[in-house]
């Protein structure tokens, strides 16, 4: 029986790593001008939203 879901390939995983690195760099470039305390607050708020818990 064949799976309905595609299997990860080495090329696909390499592309995923490349996209993630580009995303991380884009976020870093946007946040570089924001003070560290405000970055920490933003990350805390985003984490709370992602986890479904109130601040």
Number of C-alpha atoms within 10 A of each C-alpha: 3 5 6 6 6 7 8 8 9 9 9 11 11 11 12 12 12 12 12 12 12 12 12 11 12 11 11 11 11 9 13 10 9 11 9 11 9 11 14 12 11 12 12 13 15 13 13 13 12 9 9 9 9 7 9
